[in-house]
Amino acid sequence: MAGIATKNSWLFLHRWFGIITAVFLLIAAITGSVLTFRASLDRWVNGDLFAYSGAAESRLDAIEAVARYETANPDVQVTVFPLNPPTDENIVIGVAPKPGTDDISEDEVFLDPSTGEAVGARSTAPGFSGRQIVPLILELHYNLLAGEAGRIFMGFIALGWLLSAFIGLYLTFPKKGPFLQNWWPAWTYSPKRSFARQMLDLHRSSALWLYIFLVILAFTSVTLNYFGEFWDPFASWIAPLEKSLFHLEAPFPAGMAPELTYADAYALAVQQAAADGIEWQPATMLYYPNWNLYGVTYSDNGILNYKHLGPIYHYFDGASGAYIHEVNPYTDSAGLVMMRIVYPLHSGEISGGLTVFFVFILGIATAEQCITGVWLWLKKRGPRIAAKKQRAAAPAA
């Protein structure tokens, strides 16, 4: 009886963890599944911004197109752009106002690759227009559109999900042996059973078959929500980074304008990559005004992606061109590996398109478990209340 009482206590916790987190976890699950197709969704909704109908041979080099844009817009600093954009698309660049100039409302610009002229722009802040729908879904997934308070709250939801997963696994264990033989029914589903039993089987079996992957998804949700407060310092404590820069305060909070150009920084990056024996291709260029640093990312195919542990970064001083810093999770400490593996695992990008699609499936499965879990709670709530009232009335009778 002690074992049954213990299991009932864990069932109570599992039930209420599920009820408290269900609605918010359902939102996160659905939006997470949608976000696995965010690039395609954005291009579908905003095809007029992305599509380039000119001839491929008339395209400028991305650095040249950006240089022409900066010359025509001296008050604007380009902060990021791809080096190898698709040949049928405009060049998408991130922009910011130069120090001492007026703020700008649209921080993403689309350049005609044959002229470097802007053909469209938008804000990357969340909004209800088609231009901002993907940032809206991303913010809803991450913090319920509630800023820092929402991020912290969703971290608690993810923690509840993780704890509930451990309790749920324990609850599927058989009460007596032989263990594997008696545990197997929990893994099965049959459409021939009653609807209520199908809901229980679906809730339980889907969690068991996908258990390891769902736990990884839940754990990475916790670490992403509490990255600065917990995961980053924890990973650094476990294995301090060999090369660390961005843990320091930015030296130019008001921003700086570089003396070098992107072309200068690119030439330095090519030299440094050759010296370091990096065989990957340059993928994107960046500029951090509050550090006065140019950055170059390298990937396996010259397109920014987060396969394995993501891209390698090199940083160069925007004034002198000095090589300042490298972020390379493939040669640095295990601490940097711990930091960098979280996003590729959570997004599914760790092994490319197949694992991204699998994360889509995990999101659908999580939504299903929220729905079936609440349905089971409502189905059994009436009989539980009736039994409690009957037990309370028994001594008086």
N, C-alpha and C positions, 0 to 999 in steps of 0.2 A: 504493500500500500504506500510505503514511503516513496517508491519509484513513481507511482501513479501521481501522487501529490506533487512531486517535483516537476513532473512533466506537465501537469496542469498549470503550475506556476509559470513555466516557460511558455506555455500556450497562451496564457493571459498576456504576457509581455509581447509575444509575437503579434497577437491580435491587435493590441493597442498601438504598438509601433506602426503596424500596417495602417490602421485607421487614421492616425495622426499624420502620417506622411503621404497617404494615398493620392490626394488631390494634387499636391505639389510635385510628387514623383511622377504622376501621370502627365503633367505639363512638361516636366523635364524629359520624360521618355519620348513623347510625341515630337517635341521641338528638336530633340537630339537626333531622332530618325530623319527629320526633314533636313537638318543641317548636314547630314552626310552627302546631300545633293545640293549644297548651297551654291557652289560655283555654277552648276547647270541651271539652277533656279534663277540666279541673278542674271545670267545671260538670256534666259527665256523672257523674264519680265522686262529687262532693260536692253533688249537687243539693239535698239537705236543708238545706245551709247557705245556698245562694244563693236558692232559690225563695221568692217572696213571693206569697201567695195572696189577699191582701186587695184591697180596691177601690183603684183608681188615685187616686180623688178623696180618699181618706183619707190619702194619703202626705203627710208633712211635708216642708218644704224641708230639704235635706241638712244645711245649717248648723244649723237648729233641732234636728234629730234628734241631731246631734253634741253640741250644747249641753246637751240633756237628759241624754245619756249622761254627759258630763263632770260635770254637777251630781250625778248619782247615784253617780259613782265619782270622788271627789275626789283619790284617790291615783294616778290614771291620767291620762297626757297623750296626747291623740290627736295623732298625728304626720302622718297623711295620710288623705285621703278624697276620693272623686269628688263633684263638684258636680252632675253630671247622670247619676246611675245609671240603669240600665234600669228601666222602670216595673214589670216583673214580677220584680224581684230585690230582695233585702235590700241595705242599704248596707254595703259592706265598708270597714272603717277599720283603719289601723295604729295600734298603741298602744305606749306605753313607760311605765315607772314614773316618777313625778315624783321629783326629787332628794330624797334622804333617806328614801324609802320602799322597801319590799321589792321585790326583783326579781319579775317575772312570767314564767310559763312559756309563755303564749300571747300572741303579739304581733299577732294579727289577729283582729278581732271583727266579727261580723255583726249589724247592728242592724235591728230591725223598723222599717221606715220610717214606720209610723203612730204609733209611741210613742217611738222612740229607745231602747228596751230591747234588751239583748243577747239574741239567740236562739241564739247559738253562738260558738265561738272555736276557734282552732287556733294552733299554732306554725308559722312559715314556715321553720323549719330543715328540712333534708332528713331524711326518715324513710321507713320501709317501710309505713306505714299509708296508706290512701287520702287522708287529710287532707294528707299531706306528699309525695305521689307526684310532683307537678310540681316542687317544689324539689329532690327527689332526682334527677330526670332532668336538671334544669338544672345541678346540681353535678357530676353524672357527665359531662355534656357539657363542662363548663368545666375541671374539675380532677380528674376520676376519683375524687371523694370523698376526695381526699388534701390538701385545703387549699392553702396557699401552695406547697408543694413540687410538688403536682400541677399547679397552674397553670403554674409555670415549666416543668415537664416537658412539658405539653401545648403550650406555646409552642414548644418545640424540635420537637415532632412537626409542628406547623403550619409551621414553617420548613423542615423536611425535605420536607413536602408541596409547598411553594412551589418549592423548588429542583428537586425531582423533576419538577414540571410543566414547568419550563423545559427540563430535559434531555430529557424525553419528547417535547416538541415538536421539538427538534433531531433526535431519533432517527427521526422520521417523514419527514424530508426525503429525497428520492431521491438516490442516489449519482451520478446523471448526468442530464443534460437530455434533452428539454425539461422544465423544472422542474414546471410546473403539470400537464402531461399525466401525468408519472410520479408526481406526488404524489397525484393524485386517487384511486388505488386504496386509499390509506391511509384515506380518508374513507368507504369503502364497507363494507357488510356484506351477506352473502348466506347464507340458510339452506341453500343447496344445497352449500356447501363442507363439508369435514370438520369434526367437532366441535372439534378443536384449532385449526383455522383460524378457526372462528367465534368462539372465545374470544379469539384474538388480534385479530380484526377488531372485536369488541365493545369490547374494552379500548381499542383505538387510536381507533376512529371516534367513540365516545362522548366521549372526551377532546378530540378535535379540534373536533367540532361545538359543544361546550359550553366550549371552552377559555377564552375571555375571562372568562366568568362564574365558572368554577372557580378561575381565578387571583385574581379579586376576592375570592372566598370564602376562599381560602387566605391572601391578604394581610391581609384584615380579621381572620382568626383570629389571626395573628401580632400585629397591632396591639392587639387586645382583650386578649390574654394579657399583653402587655408594655406596656399603656397608660401606667401610671405611670412605668415605668423608661425607656421609649423614646418612645412616640408623642406623649404630652402635651408633654414637653420639646422634642421635635423640632419639633412644630407651632408651639409658642410661639417657638422660635428662628427658624423660617422667617418667621413673621408674628406678632409679639407682640400679645396681646389688647388691645383698646382699653379694655375694662372687665374687671378681674380682681379677684376676692375670694377664691375658694375655693382658690387656690394658697397662701394664708396658713394659719397654724396657727389652729385653732378657739379662740376666746378663753375658752370656758367648758367645759373638758374634762369636768367633773363634771355638766354640764347646768344648765339654768335653767328656771324656770317663768315663762311670760309674764304680763304685767299686762293686756295687751289680749286680746280674744276673737277668735275666728274671724270673727264678724260685723263687728267693727271692721276687721280686716285686709281682709276682702272689700270693704267700702266704700272703703277706701283704694285697693285694686287697681282698682276700677271707675273711680275718678277718675284714677288714673295712666294707665290704658290709654287713656282718652279724651284725656288731655293729650298722650300719645305718638302718637295716631292709630292705635292697634292695633285692627283690625277683627275679629280673632279673638275667640272666646268663652272665658271662664274655664272650665277643665276640671277641675282638682284644686286642693286646698289642702293645704299642708304646714306643719309646724313643725319646726325644727331646734333641739333643746334645747342643743346645744353651741355654737350661734351666737346663740341667742335671736332667731331670725329666723322670721317667717312668710313663706311662699312661695305664689305663685299661678302656675299654669301656664295658658297660653292655647293653644288649638288651633283648627283650621279649623272643627270641628264641635261643640266643647264637650265632646268625649270625648278623653281622653289617647291620643295616637297618635304614631307616629314617621314619618309621611309627610315627604318632603322632608328637612329637617334636624331634624325633631322640634319640640317645643313651645318657646314663649318663656316665660321665667321672670321674675317680679318678686319682690323680697324687701323686707320691711319690718321695722323694729326692733320686737321684741315688747314693749318697754317704752314707747317714745315714739311709735311709729308712723311714724317717719321712713323715707322711701324710701331704701334702702341700695344696692341693686344690681339690675342687669338682666343676664340672659343671653339674648342675641338673636343667633343665628348668621346672621340675614338682614341685619343691619346692622353686625355687628362685623367683625373682621379675617378674612383667609383662614385664619389659624391656628385660629380657632374653627370655621370650616367644616370644616377637616381633622379636628378632634376629633369634631365632631358627626355627620359623615357616615358614620363607621365602623359604628356600630350599625345605622342604617337599611339600609345596604348588606348587612351580614352577616345580618340577620334577614329581609331582603326587604320590610320595612315601608316602604321609601322611596317606593313608589308604590301602596301599599294591598294589597288581597287578591290581586290577580293576581301581583304580584311575590313575595308570601309563598308562594304555591303554587309558583312557579318555584323558590324556594329549597328547598322540599320535594323537587322533582324533582332538583335538584342534589345533595341529600343522598343520594337513592336512587342516582344515577349514581356518586357517590363511593364508596358501599358496593359497587356493582357492580365498580368498577375495583379496589378492594382485593381482592375475591374472585377476579376473573379474573386479576389480577396474580399472586397467590399460586399459583393453579392453573397458570398458565404457567410459573412458576418451578419448581414441583414436577415438571411434565411434562418440562421440559428439563434438570432437574438430573441425572437418571440418565445421559442421553447425554453431558452435559458431563463428568461424572466419568469415564465410560468412555473418552472421547476423551483426557482428561488422562493417564489411566493408560497408554493406548496410546502416547502421545507420550513418556512417561517410559521406557517399556520399549523403544522403538525403538532408541536408541543401544546398549543392551546386546545386542539381537538382531543 
